[in-house]
């Protein structure tokens, strides 16, 4: 089960879903607002590459986002496996989404540890696991409507965020939603048309 889409401001306010955009030549102002909102905090992926959160991770993509930490004994492995199942199901109805997992334990979860952890669950062509400075991860989570605390990495949501960045359309997916049904939800989000009117980018 998931809530319907609302404005991306709803994420920051803790609402249950949202909507947002991929830039074209005439949408530079819109793109700048999205970058300002989601931030371009510098993080590290599982290959040790430095990435900017909006420009390199979100911009122009449909994403499935969750929070994990590698020493988590139960919920996080289930969340990773379910994310792969949902993404595979969504890819049967449209372009495959990017899976994005952000660690809540950046002190221990360095890139090589994230890479080894992900290998336990199989492969997926576009799966990014991100770590970095604790303050940057906290701010990224806040912009996505979540609160994380590196002192208590287990205190994180198990809900998944599904977002079509070009369309400014987002929703939350419960991890216990059957993968086929969740995949259809994600595919529907992915089909939303990109925002063409830059004036709509203020919400």
C-alpha positions as CSV (number, residue, x, y, z in Angstrom):
1,X,0.0,0.0,0.0
2,X,1.2,3.5,-0.7
3,X,-0.1,7.0,-0.5
4,X,-0.9,9.2,-3.6
5,X,1.6,11.6,-5.0
6,X,1.8,15.2,-3.7
7,X,4.4,18.0,-4.1
8,X,8.0,17.3,-3.3
9,X,7.7,19.8,-0.4
10,X,5.6,17.1,1.1
11,X,8.7,14.9,1.6
12,X,10.4,17.6,3.8
13,X,7.2,18.0,5.8
14,X,6.8,14.3,6.3
15,X,3.8,13.8,4.0
16,X,3.2,10.4,2.4
17,X,4.2,10.9,-1.3
18,X,5.2,13.5,-3.9
19,X,5.8,14.8,-7.4
20,X,9.1,16.5,-9.4
21,X,11.7,17.0,-13.1
22,X,14.3,16.2,-15.7
23,X,15.6,19.4,-17.3
24,X,15.5,20.2,-21.0
25,X,17.1,23.3,-22.5
26,X,14.1,25.5,-21.5
27,X,13.9,24.1,-18.0
28,X,17.2,25.2,-16.5
29,X,15.4,27.3,-13.8
30,X,13.4,24.2,-12.8
31,X,16.5,22.1,-12.7
32,X,18.3,24.6,-10.5
33,X,15.4,24.6,-8.0
34,X,15.5,20.8,-7.9
35,X,19.2,20.9,-7.3
36,X,18.7,23.4,-4.5
37,X,16.0,21.3,-2.9
38,X,17.6,17.9,-3.0
39,X,21.2,19.3,-2.7
40,X,24.3,18.3,-4.4
41,X,26.0,16.9,-1.3
42,X,29.1,14.9,-2.2
43,X,28.8,11.2,-1.3
44,X,30.7,8.0,-2.2
45,X,29.2,5.0,-4.0
46,X,30.2,1.4,-3.5
47,X,33.0,1.7,-6.1
48,X,34.5,4.6,-4.1
49,X,33.5,7.2,-6.6
50,X,32.5,10.6,-5.5
51,X,29.0,11.5,-6.7
52,X,26.8,14.6,-6.4
53,X,23.5,13.7,-5.0
54,X,21.2,15.6,-7.4
55,X,23.3,15.8,-10.6
56,X,24.9,12.3,-10.5
57,X,22.3,10.3,-8.6
58,X,18.8,11.7,-9.1
59,X,18.8,13.9,-12.1
60,X,16.7,12.5,-15.0
61,X,16.0,9.1,-13.4
62,X,13.3,7.0,-11.9
63,X,14.6,5.7,-8.5
64,X,13.7,3.3,-5.8
65,X,15.2,4.5,-2.5
66,X,15.8,2.8,0.8
67,X,17.9,3.1,4.0
68,X,20.1,0.2,5.2
69,X,23.3,-0.6,7.2
70,X,25.4,-3.6,6.5
71,X,25.5,-4.9,10.1
72,X,21.7,-5.0,10.3
73,X,20.8,-8.7,10.9
74,X,17.3,-8.8,9.6
75,X,15.3,-5.9,8.1
76,X,18.0,-4.6,5.8
77,X,18.8,-7.8,4.0
78,X,15.1,-8.3,3.5
79,X,14.8,-4.7,2.2
80,X,17.6,-5.2,-0.3
81,X,16.2,-8.4,-1.6
82,X,12.7,-6.9,-1.9
83,X,14.1,-3.8,-3.7
84,X,15.7,-6.0,-6.3
85,X,12.4,-7.9,-6.8
86,X,10.4,-4.7,-7.1
87,X,12.9,-3.2,-9.6
88,X,12.8,-6.4,-11.7
89,X,9.0,-6.4,-11.7
90,X,8.9,-2.7,-12.7
91,X,11.3,-3.3,-15.6
92,X,8.8,-5.8,-17.1
93,X,6.5,-2.8,-17.7
94,X,9.0,-0.1,-18.6
95,X,12.5,1.2,-18.3
96,X,14.4,-0.3,-15.3
97,X,14.6,2.1,-12.3
98,X,17.8,2.9,-10.4
99,X,17.9,1.3,-7.0
100,X,19.5,3.6,-4.4
101,X,20.4,2.5,-0.9
102,X,21.8,5.0,1.6
103,X,23.6,3.8,4.7
104,X,22.7,4.9,8.2
105,X,26.0,3.8,9.6
106,X,28.7,5.7,7.6
107,X,31.4,5.1,10.2
108,X,31.5,1.4,9.4
109,X,29.9,1.3,5.9
110,X,32.7,2.3,3.7
111,X,32.4,1.7,-0.1
112,X,34.1,-1.7,-0.1
113,X,31.9,-2.9,2.7
114,X,28.8,-1.8,0.9
115,X,29.9,-3.5,-2.3
116,X,30.6,-6.8,-0.5
117,X,27.2,-6.6,1.3
118,X,25.3,-6.0,-2.0
119,X,27.0,-9.0,-3.6
120,X,25.1,-11.2,-1.2
121,X,21.8,-10.4,-3.0
122,X,22.7,-10.8,-6.6
123,X,23.4,-8.3,-9.3
124,X,21.4,-5.4,-10.8
125,X,22.6,-3.1,-13.6
126,X,21.8,0.2,-11.9
127,X,22.2,-0.2,-8.1
128,X,23.9,2.5,-6.2
129,X,24.8,2.2,-2.5
130,X,25.9,5.5,-0.9
131,X,28.0,6.4,2.1
132,X,29.8,9.6,3.1
133,X,30.0,12.2,5.8
134,X,27.3,11.7,8.5
135,X,26.2,15.3,8.2
136,X,25.7,15.0,4.4
137,X,23.7,11.7,4.8
138,X,21.5,13.3,7.4
139,X,20.8,16.3,5.2
140,X,20.0,14.1,2.2
141,X,17.6,12.0,4.3
142,X,16.0,15.1,5.6
143,X,15.3,16.3,2.1
144,X,13.7,13.0,1.4
145,X,11.5,13.4,4.5
146,X,13.4,11.0,6.7
147,X,15.4,11.3,9.9
148,X,18.6,9.2,10.4
149,X,21.1,9.1,13.3
150,X,24.5,7.5,12.8
151,X,24.6,6.9,16.6
152,X,21.5,4.6,16.2
153,X,21.7,3.3,12.7
154,X,18.8,0.9,13.4
155,X,16.4,3.8,13.7
156,X,15.5,4.3,10.1
157,X,12.4,3.8,8.0
158,X,11.8,0.5,6.2
159,X,9.5,2.3,3.7
160,X,10.8,2.6,0.2
161,X,10.5,5.8,-1.8
162,X,9.7,5.5,-5.5
163,X,10.3,8.6,-7.6
164,X,10.2,9.8,-11.1
165,X,12.5,12.8,-10.9
166,X,11.7,14.2,-14.4
167,X,8.0,14.1,-13.6
168,X,8.4,15.4,-10.0
169,X,6.2,12.4,-9.1
170,X,6.9,10.3,-5.9
171,X,5.2,7.8,-3.7
172,X,6.0,5.6,-0.7
173,X,5.9,1.8,-1.0
174,X,5.6,-0.5,2.0
175,X,8.2,-3.3,1.9
176,X,5.5,-5.9,2.6
177,X,3.7,-5.0,-0.6
178,X,3.9,-8.0,-3.0
179,X,6.8,-7.4,-5.4
180,X,4.5,-7.7,-8.5
181,X,2.1,-5.1,-7.1
182,X,4.9,-2.8,-6.0
183,X,6.6,-3.1,-9.4
184,X,3.3,-2.0,-11.1
185,X,3.2,1.0,-8.7
186,X,6.8,1.9,-9.6
187,X,6.2,1.4,-13.3
188,X,3.2,3.7,-13.1
189,X,5.3,6.4,-11.5
190,X,7.9,6.0,-14.2
191,X,5.4,6.5,-16.9
192,X,4.4,10.0,-15.7
193,X,5.3,12.7,-18.2
194,X,8.2,15.1,-17.5
195,X,7.3,18.5,-16.2
196,X,7.5,20.9,-19.2
197,X,6.4,24.1,-17.5
198,X,9.2,25.6,-15.3
199,X,6.6,27.6,-13.4
200,X,5.4,24.4,-11.8
201,X,8.9,23.7,-10.3
202,X,8.3,25.9,-7.3
203,X,6.1,23.4,-5.4
